[in-house]
Amino acid sequence: MAGSSPKALVVDDDPALRMLVRVNLELEGFTVSEAETIDEAKRAVAASRPDVVLLDLHVGREDSGPLLHELRAEGVRVAVVTGSADVADYRDVADGVLEKPFEPSSLVELARRLARVSP
């Protein structure tokens, strides 16, 4: 990753949460893109393969579990960022789990670890 910024994709239907994640990661040198829907997320991954995807388990009315499995099968590193009670079902699939509400420092630490970025 030398010479380039790590890329993160934030997939969440909550614009305030996307902005919180974006700001915190950009302050740490990440290039951040956002997706509000599963379809937007698929297009964003295809257009610019991110180093890490931060994925809510429920994006609008959609369950993002199938997207999580698809991304992991393609070798994309994914952190589930959710307030959902069924997060335990995905701990073995995702590369990391961050439960809402979370501390920004925990978010940054997880994103760095998954994108393989040194502090």
Secondary structure, DSSP 8 states (H G I E B T S, - for coil): -TTS--EEEEE-S-HHHHHHHHHHHHHTT-EEEEESSHHHHHHHHHHS--SEEEE-SEETTEE-HHHHHHHHHTT--EEEEE--GGGGGGTTTSSEEEESS--HHHHHHHHHHHHT---
